[in-house]
């Protein structure tokens, strides 16, 4: 029974090790795909993306008639033909000379940094050329990088205008916050709807209340005269009712989002806009959520006072090659194997069992780093090596205590484990304090090292009190051992 328990635990460790080091592959279309989450790498290992936002210097030409209305079908006319028709050309710059100043450059840089934070980009560098206004950005390369690029350069201009007169009724200054919400489409239908929820500030709440009261669908009654020729020639009247409505148009970056009117007065100061249609498909819903999240992040941080274009978007290779990374990993692996062989040679059977336990901890540790999204950098690789050393020290201390005992039974094992825990964790208290501090530092090399150490120390404490402790107890469950290593009855 004892052997069965040990074999079961060892097989479990082998399974976890296979998953951690080799993955779990399933067939997807005509290829095999690893279902185990990949590591998140820092710029020093995976490379990064360099982005340059350049002040937009384009000039738009608008043709207007004598009344000042825009003419959309006159692009092919010559200047003489435009003059004959009484049309005039007006040139509008994307950025007027008034907005191109140092204050607006710095404000744009600040908004870019806020957007990067909300997009979950931790390790970034943002610089600005205060002369030209160009913003230089360096961010890590990962699956979300393209989404980040598409959001940081947008102006984020929000407007609610009169659909007829194009009078601006509300803008970014009226917004307090924006976020994504989703829930059941209705009580009677299946599916989930995604909403962009915009909350307005005090002034905006008042404006929204006035607008939702004014821009509503109304009924008008028209009287028409009819003649009844059946009995008399007297004229009679009838009433016809038709719906008329004043509408607003909502725009983001001058692109129309919707044109609508209100059914009722909105007094809450919140406006929920449906994104897409209700759906039960997870992939479709995720697409709607991503779309709504992008708009929410842009609106939540205000509009850029200057319009920018992405003039440079290039991938920068890491200075560290894959061969150099492999060499580091091989060295760590070789040292770990040598250390486990020493453990086995010194403690015999108990050393073999604890070597398997050690391998299991390493495999579980690597999986935890994947699924907790810890960023792997050069510093965090050093942190992984430190955790491996600390766990080896812990196991060696425990086995050394057990080896000194005249008789090894459940009581002595419990005492040895308690003493080992006490001695080990008291000595690393300064390390624990430093690690917790590192986790809250917003500089990726330090924070990644801190997170690796945090999860590693937590795993050492939980794994050894459960798996390692259990293996040692099962091994000695039929009686103790004397100092010569022979079992006692």
N, C-alpha and C positions, 0 to 999 in steps of 0.2 A: 504493500500500500504506500509505503514511504517512497519507493522508487517511482511509482505511478505519479504521485504528487509532484515530485521533482521534475520528472520528464514532461509533465503537463505545463509547468511553469517555463521550463527551458524551451519547449516547442512554441509557447506564446512569445517568448523573447525572440526566437528565431523568426517568427512571422513578422513581428514588429520591425526587426532588423531588415528583413527582405523588403518590406514596404518603404522604410526610410531610405535605404541605399539604392534600391533598384526600381521602386515605384509599382503602381498597379495599372496595367495597360488593358484597355478595351478597344475593340474595333469600332471605328467611326468612319463610315463610308468606305474608302479604300485604303485607310491607314490606321495605325495603332496609336492611340492617344493615352498619355499618362494622366490618370485621374487624380494623382496626388499633387497638391498645390506646390507650385514652384517657390523658390526663395525670392525675397525682395532684395535687390542689390542696390548699393549706393553708387554714386557717380564714379568713385575711385575704382570700382570693379567692373561696372557695366557700361560706363560711359555716360554722356549727358547730351542735352539738347541746348544749343545756343540759338537764341531768338533775338532779333533786332526789331523793335517797333520804331518806325520812322514817321515823323510828322507828315500827314497827308497834304501834299501840295497840289492836288488836282483842282482843276477849274471846270465847273459845269456851266454849259451855255443853255439858257432858257429863252425860247422865242415867245413873245407876248403880242397880243393884238392891241388895237388902239384903246380898248377898255381896260387893259391890264391883265387880261385872262391869258393863261398859258395855252399855246397852240402846240399840239403834239404831232401834227402831220406835215410840218413845214421844214423838216430837216434837209430835204433835197433841193430846196429853193435857193437861188443865188441871192446875193445881197441886193441886186437891183430888183429882183422879183419880190423880195421881202419889203423893200421900200415902196413899191407900187401898191402892195396890199395894206400898207400902213403898219406892218409888223416891225418890231424892234428886238434886238438881241440884248440879253442881259447876262453878264458873266458873274457867277457866284463861286467864290473860293471855298474849298472844304473847311479851311480854317482862316478866319479873318485875322488881319494884322493885330487887332486889339487883344486876341486871346493868346498870342504867341509871346509869352513872357515867362520869366523864371518861376514865378509863383505857381502858374498853371502847370509847368513842367514837373515841379516837385509834387503838386497835388495828384497829377496823373501817376507818378511813381508810387505814391502812397496807396492809391486805389488798386494798382497792379499787385502790390504786396498783400493787401487785404484779400483780393480774389485768390491769390496763390494759397493763402492760409485756409480759406474756406474750401478750396478744392483739394485740401489734404496734402499739399506739397510742403514737406518739412525742410528739406535741404535745398535752398535756392539762393541765388545771388542776383540782386537787382542793382544796376548802376544806371546813372543818367548823365548824358552830355548836356550840361546846363547851357551850352551855347546853341546847339542845334535842336535840343529837346528830345533827341533819340534816346530810347530806353533799351538797355542791354540786359538780357535775362539769361541765366543759366539754371537749368532744372535737370533732375535725374531722368534717365530714359527708362520708361516702363510702359505697361499697357494703357495707362491713362494719359500719357504725354500729349497725344494728338488732341484729346478733349481739352486739356489745359490750354494748349496753344490757341484753340478756337475761341476760348472764352476771355483770355487776358487782354486781347487787343481790341475787343468790341467797345464801342462808345458807351452803350447802356443808356441811351437817351429814351426816356419814357414820356409819352404824351397821351392825354385824352383830349380830343378836339371835337368841335361841332362838325358833323358830317357835311353840312351845307356851306357854312361860312369859313370853315377851317380855323376858327378861333380856338386858341389853346385854353382849355378849361382846367387842366391839372398837369403837373410834370413831376420830375424826380424830387423836387423840394417838398412835395406833399407825402412822400413815402416814409414810413417808419421802419418797416422790415418786410421781407418776402421769404416765403418758405414753401415747401412741397407738402401736400396732404393727399391722402388717398383713402378710399373707403368703398363700400358697396354702392353700386350704381343706383339701386332703388330697392325697396322692400319686396317688390314683386318680381324683379328680374335678377338673373345671375350676372356675375362679372364685377370687375373692380374699375373704378374711375380714378384718374389722377388729376389733381387740381394744383394750380399755382395760386397760393393764397397771399394776397397783398394787404398788409395792414398799414393804414394811413395815420399820420400824426394828427394832432388836435386840429390844426388848420385844414389839413386834408380831409378829415372826417366831416367838417362843416361843408366843405366844397362838394364832397361826394353826396351828402344829404341833399343839397340844393340841386345838383345835377340829376340825381335819381328822381327828384320830384318834378323837374322840368322836362326831362327827356323821357317821356312815357308815351305809350300808345293811347290815342284818344279817339272817340267816336264823334263824327260830324253827321248832321242830318240835313239833307237837301230836299226842298219841296219842288215838285214838278206838276205842271198843269196837264190834265187829260180831259178829253171830251167824251161824254156818254151819249151816243147817238141812238140808243135803244128807245128811250122814252122822251127825252128832252134834249135841247141843244145847250144845256147849262154846262159850264166848265166846272170840273171837280179837281181837287188837288190830292196828291199822294206823297208819301214821304219815303225817301231812300236813305239808308244809313251806310256809310263807308268808313273804313278805318284809316286814320292818318296818324303819323308818328314823327316825332323829332328824334333824330338818332345821333349817337356819338360814335366816333371812330377811335380805336385804341391802337397806338403805334409804338413799336420798340425799334430804335435806330432807323426811324423813318419808314419802316416796313409795317404795313397794315396787319394787325393781328385779328381784329374783328370790327364789324360795324353792327351796332345793336341799339336797342332802347331798353328801358327798365320796366319791369312789371309792377314794382312797388318801391317805396322810399326806403333807402338803406341808411339806417341810423347807427349801425355798429362800427362803421369805419373800416370794414373789411370787405374785400372783393375777391371772390373765388372764381378763377377762370379754369374751365375744363380743358385739359390737354389731351388731344386724341379722343378716342371713343372707349366706352366700357369694354373690357376684354377679360378673358380667363386665361389667356396665353401668357406664361411667365416672361418669355422673351419680349413679347410686344409691350407688356406692362413696364419692363425694365427700360425699354426704349423711351416710353413716355416719361418715366421718372427721370431719366437722364436729361431729356429735353427740358422738363420743368425745372430741374435742379440748375441747369445752366442759366436759365432766365432768372431764377431766384437769386443766384449768386451775383449776377450782373446788377440786378435791381437793388439788392440789399446793401451794396457798397457805393451807390451813387454813380452818376454818369461822369465819364472823363470830360474835363473841360476842353480837351483837344482831341481831334480825330486822328487816329493812328492807322497805319497799315503795316502788316508783317512783311518786311523787306528781306529778312533773312531767317531761315529756319533749317538749321543743319545739325546733323548728328556728329558728336565728337567722340572719338574712340578713347577708351581708357588707356592711361599710361602703363598700366600693368597688363601684361599679356596672359593668355590662358595658360601657357606653359609655366609662367612664374607662379600662378595660383596653384597649379597642379603640384609643383615642387614643394610649396608650403604644406599642402594637404598630405603629400606623401611623407614628408618629414614628421608631421604630427602623427600620422598613422603608424609609422615605423617605431616611434618612441612609445606609443600606446601599446603596440604589440610586445615590444621588449619588456615594458613594465609589467604586463600581464603574465608573461613567461616567468618573470622573477617572482610574482605572486604565487604562481602554480608551483614553482620549484621550492619555495619556502614553506608553503602551507599545504601542499599535497592536494588531497581531495577537497578540502575546504577552500583551497585556492582556486581550484577548477570551477567550483560552484559560484564563487564570488566573481570570477572572471566573466562567466556568463551573465551574472547580474550586472556587472559593469557595462558590458556590451549593450544590454537591454536599456540601461539608462542613457547611453550615448544615442541610441536609435530613437528613443522617445524624446530626448532633448532636441534632436534635429527636426522631428515632426512638430514639436511645439513651436520652434522658431519659424517654421513655415506658416502655421495656421494662426499665429498671433501677429503676423505681418511685421516681425522684427526685421529691420533693414540690416543686411549683411554688408559690412565694410571691412577694410583691413583691420581696424581697431576691434571690431566685433569678432573677427577670426581669432585675434589674440585673446578676447574674452572667452571664447569657446575652449581654447587651450587651457586657460586658467581654471575653468570649471572641471575639465577632465583631470587636471592635477589635484584640485581640491577633493574631488570624489575618490580619487586613488588614495589620497592621504587618509580620508575617512575610513575606507575599507581596510587599509593596512593597519590603522590604529585598532579597529575592532578585532581583526584576526590576531593581532599581536597580544591583545588582552586575553582573548580566549586561549591562546597557546600557552600562556603562563599559568592557567588554571590547572589544579590537580585533577579536577573532575568537571567536565562540561555538561551541564544539564540546562533545563529551562530557566532555573533560577539564576545560574551564573550568566546565561545568555542575556537575560533581562537586565542584570546589573551591568554587564559589559556594554550593552547598547546605551543604557542611560548615561553611564560615565563617558562613553565616546561622544555622545551628542553634547553633553555638558562641556567637555573640554574643547571640542571642535568649534562649536558655535560661539563660545565665549571668546575664543581667540580671533574669530573673524568678525566680531562686532564692528570694529572700525571699517572693515571692508563693506559690510552691509550698509552702514550709514552713508559711505561714499557712493555706493551703487544707487541707493534711493535718490541721492542728490543728483547724480548723473542722469537719471531717467527724466528729470524735469528740465534739463538744459536743452534749449532749442538750437543746438548745434549737432548735426547728425553724427559726426565721428564719436562724440562723447555720449550722446543719448543712445546710439546703437550699442556701444560697449556696455552702457548701464543696463539696457533692457536685456541683453544676452546674459549678463551676470545675475540680474534679478530672477529671471526664469530658471537659470541654472541652479542657484542657491535654493530656490523654492523646491525644485525637483529633487535635489540632493536630500533635503529634509523629509519630503513625503515618500520618495521612492525607497529610501533605505529603511525607513520605519515600517514599510509594508513588504515590498518584494524581498529585499536582502534579508530582513529580519525573518520573514517566513521561510526562506530557503535554509537559513542556518538552523532554525527550530526543527524543520522537517528532517534535516540531516542528523540531528542529535535526538530525535524523538524516541528512540528505542533504548535510551540509556546514556550515561555520560561517558566521557573519555578521560583516561588518566593522562598524566603529562607525557607518557610515552606514545600517546595516540591510540592505545588499545581501548576498545569498548568495555565498559563495566556493566555488570548485570544489575 
